[in-house]
């Protein structure tokens, strides 16, 4: 039986998915399993690592359930994942010592303030390309070591392992390969992005034993093979796991942003804007992050990145907590029914503000309310709030790179919203390019896996597979854009520092 398909495991913040792609870049089969979110305290976010694994395995079994493709036709497996989310486990038993601390979690904000007060900010930024923030894995690791009984002793005995989610999955699916790709290692605050290795000095500052860290590896490489004994999936035994990349660099690659200056934004739980910067990293002057986009072909390439913590999650909040809508599509319908938000602004800083503000204590706000504001205006303000955050990021990115972006490539669940993509084009004053296939994160992981085993032999072959679905052109006047953005900046000031007051 010919092995003509690539399987991508896309482990996200709210669900785990498995997607099978053909050599032509078409989706052949797809399965998705949601898993519970855990909120122990305000600002704390956790996942059960066993639930992550089980949901991913359930999605994996589900992708073969309808018989469109069989395990014997899979040439390779690629993994992409929610980054920064931190898991520590006992390597003897495979059991986590604590729940996964999710990238959104703010519990280590005070620890980050102490690191800044102790003068470590410039060193960390110089070596890692990151700002000190509770977003990243390093302080999450430290929290578990300091607060979970026996965790540090396990480390001292050589029996504790750390991993971001792709490491956890690969370890379980291969039967013990403990690796992380460069793009995920770049998000720990422990990795030197120039030397491509763990940094002993940073590990010392954060109190993280080097022996618990996985081996850093390129994004496209055979790490091991799928092990036998996984319930219902023995037919995959021996298939190489040969691609691993964080979700946002995966989408950058999947969008075909191979040249310096090309950029994409993913509208998922959060919004993540990345620009490819080539083989040299850009040192941001505008509070953006830099890191390894991917390791491929014997070298690495870098990206500059800005993130907004709450994107599509804001629409979920409107649906699940406020119950103003019953579905995401209803949000679009309401927003389309009014020409503007009637002076209302929504700042979705539920877990703080990311770039370029980096305010761990900001909280969500709806401002500008009058008696004339109705739920349609609120729905539009939510979509505009997401799009305004992307404008903040792109303005900072253009200042850092010196490149005026002419086109933004978009993907992620919320990018299917025509009204939000039009709002985005209007606010950015550039074209917004949505591909026919928006599963670009999973596609990026599939590409990495396929390149490693020879399914594809070049990036140009992959670029030829990208199809455009729709291009949104800006229609807003210069004066209206300036007026709306001034209102947004005023609203952001109201949300800043709220939890610290």
Buried (B, 14 or more C-beta within 10 A) or exposed (E): EEBBBBBBBBBBBBBBBBBBBBBEBEBBBBBBBEBEEBEEEEBBBBBBBBBBBBBBBBBBBBBBEEEEBEBEBBBBBBBBBBBBBBBBBBBEEBEBBBBBBBBBBBBBBEBBBEBEEEEBBEBBBEBBBBBBBBBBBBBBBBBBBEEBEEBBEBBEEEBBBBBBBBBBBBBBBBEEBBBBBBBBBBBBBBBBBBEBEBBEEBBEBBEBBEBBBBEBBBBBBBBBBBBEEBEEBEBBEEBBBBBBBBBBBBBBBBBBBBEBBBBBBBBBBBBBBBBBBBEEBBEBEBBBBBBBBBBBEEEBBBBBBBBBBBBBBBBBBBBEEEEBBEEBEBBBEBBBBBEEBBBBBBBBBBBBBBBBBBBBBBBBBBBBBEEEBEBBBBBBBBBBBBBBBBBBBBBBBBBBBEBEBEBBBBBBBBBBBEBBBBBBBBBBBBBBBBBEBBBBBBBBBBBBBBBBBEBBEEBEBBEEBBEEEEEBEBEBEEEEBEEBBEBBEEBBBBBBBBBEE
